[in-house]
Amino acid sequence: MQSIKLNEAIMYCFGTPLFKARIRDHAPMNAELAKFLQKERSLDPEKHMSAVGGWQGSKELFQQDHPALNRLKGHVTKAVIAVTSTYFGQPLDPAKCTVTGEMWGNIIPNGGYTKLHNHSKSHWSGVYYIDVSKMDENRSPENGCIEFVDPRSFPTAFHHPKFSMLPGMTVKPEDGLMVLFPGWLNHYVHPYYGPAERISIAFNMMIRVDE
């Protein structure tokens, strides 16, 4: 009997793209971004949106002119064009692409977390980690991690005693890491425990490609 070659017989349907990139020489930019966000929080300390026990700032950072923000916006724009091109399987001319959206800061203290949510009104959403290196190593491996939830519902009806067909995807934050994902994908942040605040910037992006 002829055996089946699994690498030829199995195809994956409806895969969800998740893009990760590490920005080189990020330390000076991150230091400036941290100071910028801490100053913004001092002016309006009560914002929180989906954060529990933390602060989330104005969503207008993508429109602001600031050297460190401008550098980050450049990286985000390039990433959005690149991942869109890869996902749809055709090259895109950056000169014909317009990327717009919103961006905001997150400062999470010890014990803070974010609730399950999504950003369904954007093509791509993401997060850039500014200062997350002081996590308590004695806590669980998921300390301060972002968790993506499988968007499929029907696998919950199938039970197997040794494995799950509805896994989550956990991404551990690190300074200088950018994560990009479809805006409709549900996600949350596990409780963060550490001696210093966890600082990041989140964003929602739309892309238009002109003929």
GUKE-424918 format. One record per residue (C-alpha): residue number from 0; residue in one letter; x, y negated, z. Coordinates in Angstrom, 1 decimal, padded with zeros to 4 digits. Example, Ala and Ser with C-alpha at 12.3 -4.5 7.8 and 13.67 -1.06 7.14 Angstrom:
BEGIN
<vexgu i="0" aa="a" u="012.3" v="004.5" w="007.8"/>
<vexgu i="1" aa="s" u="013.7" v="001.1" w="007.1"/>
This chain:
BEGIN
<vexgu i="0" aa="m" u="000.0" v="000.0" w="000.0"/>
<vexgu i="1" aa="q" u="001.4" v="-003.4" w="-001.0"/>
<vexgu i="2" aa="s" u="001.9" v="-005.7" w="002.0"/>
<vexgu i="3" aa="i" u="000.7" v="-009.3" w="002.0"/>
<vexgu i="4" aa="k" u="003.2" v="-012.1" w="002.1"/>
<vexgu i="5" aa="l" u="001.7" v="-014.4" w="004.7"/>
<vexgu i="6" aa="n" u="003.7" v="-017.4" w="003.6"/>
<vexgu i="7" aa="e" u="001.8" v="-017.1" w="000.2"/>
<vexgu i="8" aa="a" u="-001.5" v="-016.0" w="001.5"/>
<vexgu i="9" aa="i" u="-002.2" v="-018.5" w="004.3"/>
<vexgu i="10" aa="m" u="-003.1" v="-022.1" w="003.6"/>
<vexgu i="11" aa="y" u="-003.9" v="-024.7" w="006.2"/>
<vexgu i="12" aa="c" u="-007.1" v="-026.6" w="005.6"/>
<vexgu i="13" aa="f" u="-007.9" v="-030.1" w="006.9"/>
<vexgu i="14" aa="g" u="-004.5" v="-030.8" w="008.6"/>
<vexgu i="15" aa="t" u="-004.2" v="-034.0" w="010.6"/>
<vexgu i="16" aa="p" u="-001.0" v="-036.0" w="010.0"/>
<vexgu i="17" aa="l" u="001.1" v="-037.2" w="012.9"/>
<vexgu i="18" aa="f" u="004.1" v="-039.4" w="012.1"/>
<vexgu i="19" aa="k" u="007.0" v="-040.0" w="014.5"/>
<vexgu i="20" aa="a" u="010.0" v="-042.3" w="014.0"/>
<vexgu i="21" aa="r" u="012.8" v="-043.5" w="016.2"/>
<vexgu i="22" aa="i" u="013.9" v="-047.1" w="015.6"/>
<vexgu i="23" aa="r" u="017.6" v="-047.6" w="015.7"/>
<vexgu i="24" aa="d" u="019.3" v="-050.2" w="017.8"/>
<vexgu i="25" aa="h" u="016.0" v="-050.8" w="019.6"/>
<vexgu i="26" aa="a" u="017.4" v="-051.9" w="023.0"/>
<vexgu i="27" aa="p" u="017.6" v="-055.7" w="022.3"/>
<vexgu i="28" aa="m" u="014.2" v="-055.8" w="020.6"/>
<vexgu i="29" aa="n" u="012.7" v="-053.8" w="023.5"/>
<vexgu i="30" aa="a" u="014.1" v="-056.1" w="026.1"/>
<vexgu i="31" aa="e" u="012.5" v="-059.1" w="024.3"/>
<vexgu i="32" aa="l" u="009.2" v="-057.3" w="023.9"/>
<vexgu i="33" aa="a" u="009.1" v="-056.4" w="027.6"/>
<vexgu i="34" aa="k" u="009.7" v="-060.0" w="028.6"/>
<vexgu i="35" aa="f" u="007.0" v="-061.2" w="026.1"/>
<vexgu i="36" aa="l" u="004.4" v="-058.8" w="027.4"/>
<vexgu i="37" aa="q" u="005.2" v="-059.5" w="031.1"/>
<vexgu i="38" aa="k" u="004.7" v="-063.2" w="030.4"/>
<vexgu i="39" aa="e" u="001.5" v="-062.6" w="028.6"/>
<vexgu i="40" aa="r" u="000.2" v="-060.5" w="031.5"/>
<vexgu i="41" aa="s" u="001.0" v="-063.3" w="034.0"/>
<vexgu i="42" aa="l" u="-001.3" v="-065.6" w="032.0"/>
<vexgu i="43" aa="d" u="-004.3" v="-063.1" w="031.8"/>
<vexgu i="44" aa="p" u="-003.8" v="-060.3" w="034.3"/>
<vexgu i="45" aa="e" u="-007.3" v="-058.8" w="034.3"/>
<vexgu i="46" aa="k" u="-007.5" v="-057.2" w="030.8"/>
<vexgu i="47" aa="h" u="-007.6" v="-053.4" w="030.8"/>
<vexgu i="48" aa="m" u="-009.8" v="-052.0" w="028.0"/>
<vexgu i="49" aa="s" u="-009.3" v="-048.2" w="028.1"/>
<vexgu i="50" aa="a" u="-006.5" v="-048.3" w="030.7"/>
<vexgu i="51" aa="v" u="-007.3" v="-047.3" w="034.2"/>
<vexgu i="52" aa="g" u="-005.1" v="-048.9" w="036.8"/>
<vexgu i="53" aa="g" u="-003.1" v="-050.8" w="034.1"/>
<vexgu i="54" aa="w" u="-003.1" v="-053.8" w="031.9"/>
<vexgu i="55" aa="q" u="-003.7" v="-054.2" w="028.2"/>
<vexgu i="56" aa="g" u="-003.3" v="-057.6" w="026.5"/>
<vexgu i="57" aa="s" u="-004.6" v="-059.6" w="023.6"/>
<vexgu i="58" aa="k" u="-005.1" v="-057.8" w="020.3"/>
<vexgu i="59" aa="e" u="-003.7" v="-060.7" w="018.3"/>
<vexgu i="60" aa="l" u="000.0" v="-059.8" w="018.5"/>
<vexgu i="61" aa="f" u="000.2" v="-058.8" w="014.9"/>
<vexgu i="62" aa="q" u="-000.7" v="-062.5" w="014.0"/>
<vexgu i="63" aa="q" u="001.8" v="-064.0" w="016.3"/>
<vexgu i="64" aa="d" u="005.3" v="-065.3" w="015.3"/>
<vexgu i="65" aa="h" u="008.0" v="-064.0" w="017.6"/>
<vexgu i="66" aa="p" u="011.4" v="-062.6" w="016.6"/>
<vexgu i="67" aa="a" u="011.0" v="-059.3" w="018.3"/>
<vexgu i="68" aa="l" u="007.4" v="-058.9" w="017.4"/>
<vexgu i="69" aa="n" u="008.2" v="-059.7" w="013.7"/>
<vexgu i="70" aa="r" u="010.9" v="-057.0" w="013.7"/>
<vexgu i="71" aa="l" u="008.4" v="-054.4" w="015.1"/>
<vexgu i="72" aa="k" u="005.7" v="-055.5" w="012.7"/>
<vexgu i="73" aa="g" u="008.1" v="-054.9" w="009.8"/>
<vexgu i="74" aa="h" u="008.8" v="-051.3" w="011.1"/>
<vexgu i="75" aa="v" u="005.0" v="-050.7" w="011.5"/>
<vexgu i="76" aa="t" u="004.2" v="-052.0" w="008.0"/>
<vexgu i="77" aa="k" u="006.9" v="-049.8" w="006.4"/>
<vexgu i="78" aa="a" u="005.7" v="-046.8" w="008.3"/>
<vexgu i="79" aa="v" u="002.0" v="-047.3" w="007.3"/>
<vexgu i="80" aa="i" u="003.0" v="-047.5" w="003.6"/>
<vexgu i="81" aa="a" u="005.2" v="-044.5" w="003.9"/>
<vexgu i="82" aa="v" u="002.8" v="-042.2" w="005.7"/>
<vexgu i="83" aa="t" u="-000.1" v="-043.3" w="003.4"/>
<vexgu i="84" aa="s" u="002.1" v="-042.4" w="000.4"/>
<vexgu i="85" aa="t" u="003.0" v="-039.1" w="001.8"/>
<vexgu i="86" aa="y" u="-000.5" v="-038.1" w="002.9"/>
<vexgu i="87" aa="f" u="-002.0" v="-038.8" w="-000.5"/>
<vexgu i="88" aa="g" u="000.9" v="-037.4" w="-002.4"/>
<vexgu i="89" aa="q" u="001.7" v="-040.3" w="-004.6"/>
<vexgu i="90" aa="p" u="004.3" v="-043.1" w="-004.4"/>
<vexgu i="91" aa="l" u="003.1" v="-046.6" w="-003.5"/>
<vexgu i="92" aa="d" u="004.7" v="-049.8" w="-004.5"/>
<vexgu i="93" aa="p" u="005.2" v="-051.8" w="-001.3"/>
<vexgu i="94" aa="a" u="004.8" v="-055.0" w="-003.3"/>
<vexgu i="95" aa="k" u="001.2" v="-054.0" w="-004.1"/>
<vexgu i="96" aa="c" u="000.4" v="-053.0" w="-000.5"/>
<vexgu i="97" aa="t" u="-001.2" v="-055.3" w="002.1"/>
<vexgu i="98" aa="v" u="-001.1" v="-054.1" w="005.7"/>
<vexgu i="99" aa="t" u="-003.3" v="-055.9" w="008.2"/>
<vexgu i="100" aa="g" u="-004.5" v="-055.1" w="011.7"/>
<vexgu i="101" aa="e" u="-004.2" v="-055.7" w="015.4"/>
<vexgu i="102" aa="m" u="-001.6" v="-055.1" w="018.0"/>
<vexgu i="103" aa="w" u="-001.6" v="-055.3" w="021.8"/>
<vexgu i="104" aa="g" u="000.6" v="-054.6" w="024.8"/>
<vexgu i="105" aa="n" u="000.1" v="-051.9" w="027.5"/>
<vexgu i="106" aa="i" u="001.7" v="-052.1" w="031.0"/>
<vexgu i="107" aa="i" u="000.9" v="-049.0" w="033.1"/>
<vexgu i="108" aa="p" u="002.0" v="-048.8" w="036.8"/>
<vexgu i="109" aa="n" u="002.5" v="-045.7" w="038.9"/>
<vexgu i="110" aa="g" u="-000.7" v="-043.6" w="038.8"/>
<vexgu i="111" aa="g" u="-002.2" v="-045.4" w="035.7"/>
<vexgu i="112" aa="y" u="-003.6" v="-043.7" w="032.6"/>
<vexgu i="113" aa="t" u="-005.9" v="-044.2" w="029.7"/>
<vexgu i="114" aa="k" u="-009.2" v="-042.6" w="029.0"/>
<vexgu i="115" aa="l" u="-010.1" v="-040.4" w="026.0"/>
<vexgu i="116" aa="h" u="-010.8" v="-042.7" w="023.1"/>
<vexgu i="117" aa="n" u="-010.1" v="-043.3" w="019.4"/>
<vexgu i="118" aa="h" u="-009.7" v="-046.3" w="017.0"/>
<vexgu i="119" aa="s" u="-012.2" v="-045.3" w="014.3"/>
<vexgu i="120" aa="k" u="-012.3" v="-048.7" w="012.5"/>
<vexgu i="121" aa="s" u="-008.7" v="-048.4" w="011.4"/>
<vexgu i="122" aa="h" u="-006.9" v="-046.3" w="008.7"/>
<vexgu i="123" aa="w" u="-003.9" v="-045.7" w="011.0"/>
<vexgu i="124" aa="s" u="-003.3" v="-046.3" w="014.7"/>
<vexgu i="125" aa="g" u="-000.2" v="-045.9" w="016.7"/>
<vexgu i="126" aa="v" u="002.0" v="-046.7" w="019.7"/>
<vexgu i="127" aa="y" u="005.5" v="-048.0" w="020.1"/>
<vexgu i="128" aa="y" u="007.3" v="-047.2" w="023.4"/>
<vexgu i="129" aa="i" u="009.3" v="-050.1" w="024.9"/>
<vexgu i="130" aa="d" u="010.3" v="-048.9" w="028.4"/>
<vexgu i="131" aa="v" u="009.2" v="-045.4" w="029.5"/>
<vexgu i="132" aa="s" u="012.5" v="-044.0" w="030.6"/>
<vexgu i="133" aa="k" u="011.9" v="-044.2" w="034.4"/>
<vexgu i="134" aa="m" u="009.3" v="-041.4" w="034.7"/>
<vexgu i="135" aa="d" u="009.4" v="-039.3" w="037.9"/>
<vexgu i="136" aa="e" u="011.1" v="-036.0" w="036.8"/>
<vexgu i="137" aa="n" u="009.5" v="-034.1" w="039.7"/>
<vexgu i="138" aa="r" u="006.0" v="-034.5" w="038.3"/>
<vexgu i="139" aa="s" u="004.3" v="-032.4" w="035.6"/>
<vexgu i="140" aa="p" u="005.8" v="-032.2" w="032.1"/>
<vexgu i="141" aa="e" u="002.8" v="-034.2" w="030.9"/>
<vexgu i="142" aa="n" u="003.7" v="-037.2" w="033.0"/>
<vexgu i="143" aa="g" u="002.8" v="-040.3" w="031.0"/>
<vexgu i="144" aa="c" u="002.5" v="-038.3" w="027.7"/>
<vexgu i="145" aa="i" u="000.0" v="-039.1" w="025.0"/>
<vexgu i="146" aa="e" u="-002.3" v="-036.2" w="024.3"/>
<vexgu i="147" aa="f" u="-004.1" v="-035.7" w="020.9"/>
<vexgu i="148" aa="v" u="-007.3" v="-033.7" w="020.9"/>
<vexgu i="149" aa="d" u="-008.1" v="-031.2" w="018.1"/>
<vexgu i="150" aa="p" u="-010.9" v="-032.9" w="016.1"/>
<vexgu i="151" aa="r" u="-012.6" v="-029.7" w="015.2"/>
<vexgu i="152" aa="s" u="-015.6" v="-028.6" w="017.3"/>
<vexgu i="153" aa="f" u="-016.5" v="-025.1" w="016.0"/>
<vexgu i="154" aa="p" u="-013.3" v="-023.3" w="017.3"/>
<vexgu i="155" aa="t" u="-014.7" v="-023.8" w="020.8"/>
<vexgu i="156" aa="a" u="-017.2" v="-021.1" w="020.0"/>
<vexgu i="157" aa="f" u="-014.4" v="-018.5" w="019.5"/>
<vexgu i="158" aa="h" u="-012.9" v="-017.0" w="022.6"/>
<vexgu i="159" aa="h" u="-009.7" v="-014.9" w="022.7"/>
<vexgu i="160" aa="p" u="-008.2" v="-013.8" w="026.0"/>
<vexgu i="161" aa="k" u="-004.6" v="-014.6" w="025.1"/>
<vexgu i="162" aa="f" u="-004.6" v="-017.8" w="023.0"/>
<vexgu i="163" aa="s" u="-006.7" v="-020.8" w="022.2"/>
<vexgu i="164" aa="m" u="-007.8" v="-021.8" w="018.7"/>
<vexgu i="165" aa="l" u="-008.4" v="-025.4" w="019.9"/>
<vexgu i="166" aa="p" u="-005.0" v="-026.6" w="021.1"/>
<vexgu i="167" aa="g" u="-004.0" v="-030.2" w="021.9"/>
<vexgu i="168" aa="m" u="-000.9" v="-031.9" w="020.8"/>
<vexgu i="169" aa="t" u="001.3" v="-033.5" w="023.5"/>
<vexgu i="170" aa="v" u="003.9" v="-036.1" w="022.6"/>
<vexgu i="171" aa="k" u="006.4" v="-037.1" w="025.2"/>
<vexgu i="172" aa="p" u="007.2" v="-040.9" w="025.1"/>
<vexgu i="173" aa="e" u="010.7" v="-042.2" w="024.8"/>
<vexgu i="174" aa="d" u="012.2" v="-045.7" w="024.4"/>
<vexgu i="175" aa="g" u="012.3" v="-046.7" w="020.7"/>
<vexgu i="176" aa="l" u="009.8" v="-044.0" w="019.5"/>
<vexgu i="177" aa="m" u="006.9" v="-044.9" w="017.2"/>
<vexgu i="178" aa="v" u="003.9" v="-042.6" w="016.8"/>
<vexgu i="179" aa="l" u="001.4" v="-043.0" w="014.0"/>
<vexgu i="180" aa="f" u="-001.9" v="-041.1" w="013.5"/>
<vexgu i="181" aa="p" u="-005.3" v="-041.5" w="011.9"/>
<vexgu i="182" aa="g" u="-007.5" v="-044.0" w="013.8"/>
<vexgu i="183" aa="w" u="-010.3" v="-041.5" w="014.2"/>
<vexgu i="184" aa="l" u="-008.2" v="-039.0" w="016.2"/>
<vexgu i="185" aa="n" u="-009.2" v="-038.8" w="019.8"/>
<vexgu i="186" aa="h" u="-006.4" v="-039.2" w="022.3"/>
<vexgu i="187" aa="y" u="-005.6" v="-040.2" w="025.9"/>
<vexgu i="188" aa="v" u="-002.6" v="-040.8" w="028.1"/>
<vexgu i="189" aa="h" u="-001.9" v="-038.5" w="031.1"/>
<vexgu i="190" aa="p" u="-001.4" v="-040.2" w="034.5"/>
<vexgu i="191" aa="y" u="002.0" v="-041.8" w="034.7"/>
<vexgu i="192" aa="y" u="004.2" v="-041.5" w="037.8"/>
<vexgu i="193" aa="g" u="007.4" v="-043.4" w="038.1"/>
<vexgu i="194" aa="p" u="009.2" v="-046.2" w="040.0"/>
<vexgu i="195" aa="a" u="008.9" v="-048.7" w="037.2"/>
<vexgu i="196" aa="e" u="006.1" v="-049.8" w="034.9"/>
<vexgu i="197" aa="r" u="005.5" v="-048.0" w="031.6"/>
<vexgu i="198" aa="i" u="005.5" v="-050.5" w="028.8"/>
<vexgu i="199" aa="s" u="004.3" v="-049.9" w="025.2"/>
<vexgu i="200" aa="i" u="002.6" v="-051.6" w="022.3"/>
<vexgu i="201" aa="a" u="-000.4" v="-050.1" w="020.5"/>
<vexgu i="202" aa="f" u="-001.7" v="-051.0" w="017.1"/>
<vexgu i="203" aa="n" u="-004.5" v="-050.4" w="014.6"/>
<vexgu i="204" aa="m" u="-003.7" v="-050.9" w="010.9"/>
<vexgu i="205" aa="m" u="-005.6" v="-051.1" w="007.6"/>
<vexgu i="206" aa="i" u="-003.9" v="-050.8" w="004.2"/>
<vexgu i="207" aa="r" u="-005.0" v="-052.2" w="000.8"/>
<vexgu i="208" aa="v" u="-003.4" v="-051.1" w="-002.4"/>
<vexgu i="209" aa="d" u="-003.8" v="-053.5" w="-005.4"/>
<vexgu i="210" aa="e" u="-003.9" v="-052.2" w="-009.0"/>
